[in-house]
Amino acid sequence: MMRIIRTFLPLIRQSKGRIVNMSSGMGRRCAPSRASYCITKYGVEALSDCLRFEMRQWDVNVIIVEPGNFINATGIFTPSSVRRDAEALWKQIPESVQVAYTKEYFDGFTNNMIKYSTSGSTDKQPVLDALINALVHQYPHPRYQPMELYFKLSVWVNTHLPEWVFETLFT
């Protein structure tokens, strides 16, 4: 993402264009077992926010699209692929870690991911609409959040209320 932005930034500044980055609601809230995903999305958020502030002097808009759970709409994960990948992952985990976490604990996270992969929206259109709006609105919002109300509420609670409130309600 940074290399592409860096490559085209002189042209974007010159044309007073815009940058639209795809993040996720998980870039502003996190969940157990999703650290590697959340790390990348928090990075997209930080890059985009910093760049938005820096680009104001050139009238360049930097916009973030933060979808909620659209795994079911994309088919990127299926129950069978989650099970297959989890089995392969378990075999790679050192024995000392397996003993510390236990197979039951690991299976709980696997089942949670299966549930997550079959929930959420089955319609990609809200994400596509957000991307189109980010690209064509004369005065685009800094963020577009195509997500279900529950997910949007959890992001809002995590970013606006004390951490203990989010942890009590959503973890």
VENURUR-V391051 format. One record per residue. N is the residue number from 1. RES is the residue in one small letter. PHI is phi in radians with two decimals (NA if undefined). PSI is psi in whole degrees, -180 to 180 (none if undefined). Layout:
n: {N	N}
res: {RES	RES}
phi: {PHI	PHI}
psi: {PSI	PSI}
//
This chain:
n: {1	2	3	4	5	6	7	8	9	10	11	12	13	14	15	16	17	18	19	20	21	22	23	24	25	26	27	28	29	30	31	32	33	34	35	36	37	38	39	40	41	42	43	44	45	46	47	48	49	50	51	52	53	54	55	56	57	58	59	60	61	62	63	64	65	66	67	68	69	70	71	72	73	74	75	76	77	78	79	80	81	82	83	84	85	86	87	88	89	90	91	92	93	94	95	96	97	98	99	100	101	102	103	104	105	106	107	108	109	110	111	112	113	114	115	116	117	118	119	120	121	122	123	124	125	126	127	128	129	130	131	132	133	134	135	136	137	138	139	140	141	142	143	144	145	146	147	148	149	150	151	152	153	154	155	156	157	158	159	160	161	162	163	164	165	166	167	168	169	170	171}
res: {m	m	r	i	i	r	t	f	l	p	l	i	r	q	s	k	g	r	i	v	n	m	s	s	g	m	g	r	r	c	a	p	s	r	a	s	y	c	i	t	k	y	g	v	e	a	l	s	d	c	l	r	f	e	m	r	q	w	d	v	n	v	i	i	v	e	p	g	n	f	i	n	a	t	g	i	f	t	p	s	s	v	r	r	d	a	e	a	l	w	k	q	i	p	e	s	v	q	v	a	y	t	k	e	y	f	d	g	f	t	n	n	m	i	k	y	s	t	s	g	s	t	d	k	q	p	v	l	d	a	l	i	n	a	l	v	h	q	y	p	h	p	r	y	q	p	m	e	l	y	f	k	l	s	v	w	v	n	t	h	l	p	e	w	v	f	e	t	l	f	t}
phi: {NA	-1.15	-1.14	-1.16	-1.04	-1.04	-1.12	-1.70	-1.02	-1.02	-1.23	-1.15	-1.11	-1.06	-1.59	0.94	-1.41	-2.56	-2.08	-2.08	-1.94	-1.62	-2.04	-2.99	-1.02	-1.31	-1.53	-2.26	-2.72	-2.24	-2.55	-0.97	1.25	-2.07	-1.00	-1.12	-1.19	-1.10	-0.98	-1.16	-1.30	-1.06	-1.11	-1.08	-1.07	-1.12	-1.01	-1.15	-1.11	-1.06	-1.11	-1.03	-1.16	-1.20	-1.50	-0.98	-1.12	-1.88	0.99	-1.77	-1.52	-2.11	-2.12	-2.01	-1.83	-2.09	-1.17	-1.51	-1.50	-2.08	-1.02	-1.11	-1.29	-1.58	1.25	-1.09	-2.19	-2.23	-0.93	-1.21	-1.23	-1.14	-1.07	-1.04	-1.17	-1.14	-1.07	-1.13	-1.12	-1.01	-1.17	-1.54	-1.29	-0.99	-1.00	-1.10	-1.29	-1.02	-1.13	-1.15	-1.60	1.28	-1.15	-1.09	-1.09	-1.06	-1.10	-1.07	-1.20	-1.07	-1.12	-1.12	-1.19	-1.09	-1.07	-1.10	-1.27	-1.90	-1.90	1.38	-1.26	-1.80	-1.99	-1.37	-0.97	-1.02	-1.23	-1.10	-1.09	-1.10	-1.09	-1.09	-1.05	-1.08	-1.49	-1.98	-1.05	-1.10	-2.15	-1.22	-1.29	-1.12	-2.42	-2.08	-2.19	-1.31	-2.73	-1.13	-0.99	-1.03	-1.16	-1.08	-1.10	-1.13	-1.14	-1.09	-1.05	-1.13	-1.63	-2.11	-2.02	-0.99	-0.99	-1.08	-1.17	-1.03	-1.10	-1.20	-1.49	-2.15	-2.17}
psi: {-46	-39	-41	-46	-48	-39	-44	-4	-40	-40	-38	-42	-45	-40	0	46	-153	157	128	117	138	121	-132	158	-25	2	-6	5	155	173	153	143	8	26	-48	-37	-48	-38	-47	-37	-37	-37	-42	-42	-48	-47	-48	-44	-47	-46	-37	-45	-41	-33	-7	-39	-17	9	39	125	137	120	142	133	124	80	155	-139	103	20	-42	-33	-32	-25	16	-33	142	161	-41	-38	-36	-45	-46	-49	-37	-42	-44	-41	-44	-39	-25	-15	131	148	-38	-35	-39	-44	-42	-42	-29	151	-36	-43	-47	-45	-33	-43	-37	-47	-35	-41	-37	-45	-44	-39	-16	5	-171	-175	146	2	119	-13	-40	-35	-43	-41	-41	-43	-43	-46	-42	-32	-32	-18	138	-40	82	152	154	-30	141	134	77	99	157	157	-43	-45	-44	-41	-43	-38	-45	-47	-44	-34	-13	-17	166	148	-36	-30	-48	-47	-36	-41	-33	3	none}
//
